[in-house]
Amino acid sequence: MSNLKQRYETNKDALIKDTSICDANRELFKQFFEYQERKLKRMNGLSLLDEGCYRTLYGYILKFKNVNKWFNNKDWKKLTKEDIRKVYDDLEDGKIKNQKGTPFKDRNSYYNKIFKSKPFQLAQKGDLAREVIEYYNKNKEEVRFITEEDFNKIVGVVNPINQKLLLWLAFDIEENTNPHTKSQNN
């Protein structure tokens, strides 16, 4: 068993068995992981989950712990519009901090992967969350650039050759349209 698979399985089991989390949320998390594991296998044409799938799944564990804490361990099926709005406003206003004591910068990931996606759909709160989060503007985040070294790491894990081709094409086009970027990074 791979190290990442082991970490995921161990932490998923710990999350689902954590008695400090309300029973309803633990059941919801269990349902989500069953759904997401199957989805990842089918969408990627896999008979077994690969490292990339385990990395994706592992990321949900921390997100679930954080979101559960933000809602004070309240059953997600019983969340109100006001509950969701308070968490949303607190995230946007920088009142909710990460482990380093700074405001969460990756709010978009929480909005798209939890609030407006399958976890809140399972809790029957997806539409309510979308309504509350309708004003979020992900375009206000700063633009980030990728180094050629990081790009090569990404290409290294992409499997189908046509996807590698598309990545290289996009990288080459960007490099040719913005030659000043390359000289600034070197």
N, C-alpha and C positions, 0 to 999 in steps of 0.2 A: 504494500500500500504506500502510495506517495505521501510525502510529508504534508503537503497542502491538503490532500484528501483526509488524512488523519486529523489534522488541526480542525478542518471543517466539521467532520463527523463528531469529534470530541466536544467542540464548542456548541454545535447545534444540539446535541443531546443534553449538554449542561443547561442551555437556554430553555429547552422544552421541559426539563425536569426541575427548573429553578422555582421552588415553592414561594419565593418572595414576589414572583410575578403571578398575577391573578390567573385562575384556571382558564377563563375564557380567552385571554390573550395567548396563553401557552398553546391552547388548541388551535387558535388562529395561526400562530407561527408554524405549528406542525403542518397544517393544511397548506400553508403557503409553500413551505419547503418541498412537500410532495408534488405540488403543482409545478413549481419552478424547476425542480430537477427533471421532471418529465419534459417540460417545455424546452429546456436547454438541450436535452438529448435529441428531441425531434427537430428542433429548428436547425441544429448543427449536423444532423444526419449521423448521430453517434449511437453506438450500442452501449457504450459506457461513457460516463462523464470524463472530460479531460481536465488538464490543469487550469485552463482558462475558465471553464465552468465552475470549478471549485473556488477559484479566486472571486468570481462574481458572487457565488453563493455565500462565501465567507464574509464578504462585505455587508451582506444583509444582516448578519448577526449583530454587529456593532450598531447598525442603524436601528434595528428593532429595540435594542437595549436603550439607546438614546431616546427614541421617540416614546417608548414606554415610560421612561423617567420624566420626560417633558409633560406627559399627561398624568403624572402622579399615579401610575399603575392602574388607571381607570380602564374598565372594560371598553375596548375600542368600539364595540357595538352600541355603547351607551353614550358616546361622545356627542356633545351638542355643537351647534354652529359656534356658540360662544367659546367653547373649549378649543375648537380648532382655530378660531380667529385669534385667541389669546396666544397660542403657541406660534402661529404665523407672525403676528405682530411682534412678539418677543424675539423671534429669529431675525426679522427684518430690522428691528431696532437695536440689535446687538446685545440684548439682555441675556440671551442664552449663550453660554460660553463653552468652548471645547476644553480639553484637559489642560491646555496651556494657558487657560484663562483669557483667551481672545475669542471674539465673536466667530461663529461658524462662517467660513467663506464658501463652503460647498453646499449652500442651501438648495441650489437647483437639484442636486442629486437626491436630497430628501424629498423635495416636492414631487419630482418625476418618478422616483422609484418606490416611494411609500405613500404619500398623500394622494396623488392622482393616479395611482396604479393598483395592481392586484391586492396588496395588503389591505388597503382601505376599501376596495371592492368587496373583499371577503367579509369585512366588517359592515358592509352596506353603508359606507360613508364616503365613497368615491365622488359622487355627485356633489355632496355637501362640501367636501374639501376643494373640489374644482371651483365651486362658487366662491369660496372664501379666498382662494389663492389667485383669482382671476387677474389681479392687478400686478402680479409679480412680473418684472421685466428682466429677463436674464441677459439682455443686451447691455445692461449697465456695468457688467463685470469688465475688468480690464482684459485687454487682448494678451494672450500668451503665445509665445513662439516655441517651437520645438527645435532642438538641436539635431544635427545629422546623426549623431551617436544615438540619441533617443529614438529617432525615426527608424534606424536600423534595428533596434530592439523590437519595435512594433512589427516591422516587416518579418523579423525572424520567427514570430509566433503565428503569423497568418498562414493558413494552410492552403486553400485553393490558389492555384497559380494566377487565375484571373483577378483575384482580389489583390495579390501582390502587385500585379501589373497596374491596377488602378491606383494603388497607393503610390507607386513610383511615378506614375504619370502626374498625379496631383502634386507630388513633391517637386518634380522637375518643372512643372508649369509655374508653380509659386516661386521657385528659385530663379527662373528666367524673367518673371515679371517684376520681381523685387530683388535685383542684384545687390542693392545697397544693404539689404538685411544680412546677407552672407558676410559682407566685409565688416559689418558692425559686430557680428558675433565672433569673428576670428581675431 
